């Protein structure tokens, strides 16, 4: 009984393998056309239809608050977590405790944070320009464009 079951299982596995090989043959070999999945993939490859002005205009107040909060936190004193001076104090404490690896790691974070601050300030001024544009263009709706 066991021999027959093994033979039957092997035969079914061989049949399944042969079926998958036949199904995986190239489309030019069978003379068929390209699959439908390729046609839908090219429809999305054309790119965006607009610039997303309406969605951006809707998010401007939230983005302004988020950037302002981040700048305020980074410019705060040593008592505020996330500020530049707080991180500088942590580096000083690590060096005092002779934790050089920790000081190096925190120093890299400090460098990143110091370069981030001017970028945030630039984004803040750019966002103010976007807010002004949204105010004069009906919040980016398509009715204003026509």
C-alpha positions as MATLAB code, in Angstrom:
seq = 'XXXXXXXXXXXXXXXXXXXXXXXXXXXXXXXXXXXXXXXXXXXXXXXXXXXXXXXXXXXXXXXXXXXXXXXXXXXXXXXXXXXXXXXXXXXXXXXXXXXXXXXXXXXXXXXXXXXXXXXXXXXXXXXXXXXXXXXXXXXXXXXXXX';
ca = [
       0.000    0.000    0.000;
       2.798    2.389    0.887;
       4.618    1.789   -2.422;
       1.495    2.586   -4.403;
       0.920    5.835   -2.501;
       4.529    6.938   -3.094;
       4.245    6.178   -6.778;
       0.968    8.077   -7.048;
       2.426   11.091   -5.208;
       5.458   11.119   -7.475;
       3.268   10.904  -10.566;
       1.099   13.808   -9.415;
       4.173   15.894   -8.595;
       5.600   15.216  -12.060;
       2.289   16.187  -13.645;
       2.141   19.408  -11.646;
       5.719   20.234  -12.627;
       4.982   19.602  -16.299;
       1.901   21.822  -16.095;
       3.830   24.671  -14.484;
       6.559   24.450  -17.133;
       3.972   24.567  -19.902;
       2.235   27.536  -18.300;
       5.548   29.345  -17.863;
       6.469   29.117  -21.545;
       7.203   32.440  -23.234;
       4.227   34.090  -24.898;
       5.959   34.217  -28.299;
       6.373   30.428  -28.270;
       2.635   29.823  -28.044;
       1.747   32.648  -30.433;
      -0.348   34.423  -27.815;
      -0.531   38.118  -27.043;
       1.022   39.873  -24.033;
      -0.665   39.367  -20.671;
      -3.186   41.937  -19.443;
      -1.059   42.767  -16.395;
       1.493   44.517  -18.634;
      -1.187   46.813  -20.041;
      -2.255   47.993  -16.587;
       1.335   48.517  -15.499;
       2.004   50.898  -18.403;
      -1.098   52.916  -17.589;
       0.444   53.876  -14.229;
       3.873   54.546  -15.711;
       2.740   57.823  -17.296;
       3.220   59.758  -14.060;
       1.066   62.100  -12.007;
      -1.710   64.091  -13.617;
      -1.348   67.189  -11.432;
       0.964   68.864   -8.955;
      -1.012   68.086   -5.803;
      -1.653   71.762   -5.054;
      -5.068   71.189   -3.510;
      -3.775   68.582   -1.057;
      -0.730   70.673   -0.198;
      -2.838   73.779    0.410;
      -5.021   71.734    2.737;
      -1.967   70.576    4.728;
      -0.162   73.941    4.976;
      -1.438   74.887    8.470;
      -0.502   71.490    9.895;
       2.945   71.614    8.263;
       3.545   75.136    9.574;
       2.736   74.032   13.118;
       4.952   70.966   12.843;
       7.951   72.907   11.516;
       7.513   75.707   14.059;
       7.323   73.196   16.901;
      10.476   71.445   15.710;
      12.443   74.699   15.353;
      11.328   75.871   18.789;
      12.385   72.575   20.348;
      15.791   72.577   18.632;
      16.541   76.152   19.705;
      15.429   75.606   23.318;
      17.742   75.414   26.314;
      19.573   72.511   27.877;
      16.493   71.519   29.886;
      14.478   70.611   26.764;
      14.885   67.144   25.277;
      15.623   67.323   21.573;
      17.347   70.700   21.684;
      20.829   71.260   20.380;
      22.109   72.432   23.755;
      20.593   69.353   25.438;
      22.535   67.139   23.058;
      25.702   69.157   23.622;
      25.273   68.637   27.373;
      24.866   64.890   26.861;
      28.105   64.846   24.855;
      29.907   66.709   27.624;
      28.569   64.244   30.193;
      29.684   61.276   28.064;
      33.185   62.695   27.701;
      33.362   63.408   31.432;
      32.426   59.777   32.144;
      35.026   58.618   29.581;
      32.379   57.077   27.297;
      34.094   57.906   24.023;
      31.906   55.663   21.825;
      28.752   57.312   23.197;
      30.259   60.776   22.721;
      31.134   59.973   19.103;
      27.655   58.665   18.394;
      26.011   61.705   19.977;
      28.450   63.985   18.144;
      27.253   62.584   14.835;
      23.659   63.211   15.913;
      24.599   66.754   16.882;
      26.105   67.370   13.454;
      22.941   66.099   11.806;
      20.742   68.218   14.048;
      22.797   71.361   13.408;
      22.478   70.883    9.649;
      18.757   70.204    9.991;
      17.984   73.536   11.667;
      18.796   75.750    8.648;
      16.892   73.350    6.394;
      13.819   73.645    8.602;
      14.069   77.431    8.543;
      14.279   77.341    4.746;
      11.248   75.061    4.581;
       9.420   77.472    6.860;
       9.986   80.391    4.477;
       9.091   78.227    1.467;
       5.900   77.131    3.178;
       4.938   80.743    3.823;
       5.251   81.371    0.083;
       3.068   78.323   -0.595;
       0.472   79.597    1.893;
       0.422   82.970    0.105;
       0.006   81.230   -3.247;
      -2.828   79.093   -1.894;
      -4.568   82.212   -0.609;
      -4.540   83.846   -4.046;
      -5.401   80.688   -6.014;
      -8.480   79.402   -4.156;
      -6.484   76.771   -2.227;
      -5.208   75.111   -5.392;
      -8.567   73.988   -6.744;
      -8.891   73.457  -10.481;
     -11.614   76.152  -10.671;
      -8.951   78.801  -10.108;
      -6.879   77.507  -13.035;
      -9.683   77.913  -15.577;
];
